[in-house]
Amino acid sequence: MINRGRRLRRDENIRALVRETTLSPDDFILPIFVVEGENIKREISSLPGCYHYSLDRLHEIIEEVRDAKVRGVILFGIPKTKDCCGSEGFAKDGIVQKAVRKIKEIDSNIFVITDVCMCEYTDHGHCGILDGEYVDNDKTLEYLCKIAVSHAEAGADMVAPSDMMDGRVGYIREALDDNGYKNVSIMSYSAKYCSAFYGPFREAADSAPKFGDRKTYQMDPANRREALKEVEMDLEEGADIVMVKPALSYLDIIREVKDNTIVPVAAYSVSGEYAMVKAAAKAGLIDEERIVMEMLTSIKRAGADIIITYYAIYAAKKIRG
């Protein structure tokens, strides 16, 4: 035999030399959940190893992020009160706005991204303004702009609209520019599917809809080409980074987006993916470390430049050794 593939697999030295995909702490963004109150570091039951943090204890997780050499975080806030228009989402003293300022006080070098949506802040749990039981796309845009601008005012480096309303990237871009935040970038949840993998997050963020579902605005899991249409629209409206969410069941979509764009591509390895690995590891069914690194490698191999993952610190430490 002239060709023997095993020659390049014979030991770790040659395997490392020819490895096509490698992970780095620079690839990861850590989601953080912030809550009102004092002295709170409360484990999230559906996401073991993840916590709700009050502002006075944010330094604990930010120091871990810094020590692990993870460069960025994305913030999700749980407000003290909710109403029909999610007013705490754009309040100057809202939980995310305060958290942004606090993180920048702790370490100004941490890159802070904020999730821009309304589901955590509305009393009905949907991602926009209701007209009866229907989420009114165009009315919602005004409120999303308020949220994005308030996050920029607080010091956010990037905003990440996750609502899936048509036109929101363009409206947010214009609002940021008009208010003097031309350098605040937008990472759009462009191909966000209406997925069953979000269950643990909805407990963590108290964001489950009180009625119905999100099928009229989040994408049908059966659709592939539609993802490219959504990405194209967001890029035309000014998105700097596009995202596919979830990650593991949508590796084909990540690859399609990567092959058809020239901007950075992010992928969100969501709560359900994390929780399943944790549960299987606890049951002794899998080797958690090997599974985590293989999962993250597959997401990057599919084409993701940025991976949002609850395993960000864990994986970064494993990489650095």
Secondary structure, 3 states (H helix, E strand, C coil): CCCCHHHHHCCHHHHHHHCCCCCCHHHEEEEEEEECCCCCEEEECCEEEEEEEEHHHHHHHHHHHHHCCCCEEEEEEECCCCECCCHHHCCCCCHHHHHHHHHHHHCCCCEEEEEECCCCCECCCCCCEEECCEEEHHHHHHHHHHHHHHHHHHCCCEEEECCCCCCHHHHHHHHHHHCCCCCCEEEEEEEEECCHHHHHHHHHCCCCCCCCCCCCCCECCCCCHHHHHHHHHHHHHCCCEEEEECCHHHHHHHHHHHHCCCCCEEEEECHHHHHHHHHHHHCCCCCHHHHHHHHHHHHHHHCCCEEEECCHHHHHHHHHC
